[in-house]
């Protein structure tokens, strides 16, 4: 089986002032699109794995201390 030919990568052509370039119907070339160069392979980036968050004893979101439940006299709040 033969693989189909990939169409070349392209982008819209622009004029000097930034507006889109129109196609001229009198020519066989489509001036509205221009080809762009694409690298064959992208460079591989080495990503470091971040360490997991360790619980701390000084409070905060990940603390080991028990959560404080607010009390208002004899009225207490409970949550599930």
C-alpha positions in Angstrom: 0.0 0.0 0.0 1.3 3.5 -0.7 0.9 6.3 1.7 -0.9 9.4 0.5 1.2 12.5 -0.1 0.9 15.0 2.7 0.0 18.5 1.7 2.8 21.0 2.5 2.2 23.1 5.7 1.0 26.6 4.9 -0.3 29.7 6.5 -2.2 32.8 5.3 -0.1 35.3 3.5 -0.2 38.9 4.9 0.6 42.3 3.4 3.1 44.7 4.9 0.4 46.4 7.0 -0.7 43.0 8.5 -3.9 42.5 6.5 -4.5 39.2 4.7 -3.2 38.9 1.1 -6.0 38.2 -1.4 -5.7 35.6 -4.2 -5.3 36.9 -7.7 -7.8 34.8 -9.9 -5.8 35.7 -13.1 -2.8 33.5 -12.0 -2.5 29.8 -11.4 -0.7 30.3 -8.1 -2.7 30.9 -4.9 -1.2 34.1 -3.4 -3.4 33.9 -0.3 -1.4 31.1 1.2 2.4 30.8 1.7 4.3 27.6 2.6 6.2 27.4 5.9 9.1 25.3 7.0 8.4 22.6 9.5 11.2 20.8 11.4 11.2 17.1 10.9 11.6 16.3 14.5 11.0 18.4 17.5 13.8 18.5 20.2 13.1 16.4 23.2 12.9 18.3 26.5 14.1 16.7 29.7 11.4 17.3 32.3 12.1 16.8 36.0 9.5 15.2 38.2 8.5 17.4 41.0 8.6 15.9 44.5 5.2 15.3 46.1 4.0 17.7 48.8 4.9 16.4 52.2 2.6 17.2 55.1 4.0 19.8 57.5 3.2 20.1 61.2 3.0 23.9 61.2 -0.5 24.1 59.8 -1.7 25.1 56.4 -3.5 23.1 53.7 -1.3 20.0 54.0 -0.8 20.0 57.7 -0.8 16.9 59.9 -2.6 18.8 62.7 -6.3 18.1 63.2 -8.7 20.6 61.7 -10.2 23.1 64.1 -14.0 23.2 64.2 -15.5 26.5 65.1 -17.8 26.6 68.1 -20.2 29.3 69.2 -21.0 28.7 72.8 -23.0 25.4 72.9 -23.7 25.5 69.1 -21.2 23.4 67.1 -20.9 22.8 63.5 -20.4 19.4 61.9 -19.5 18.4 58.4 -19.6 15.1 56.6 
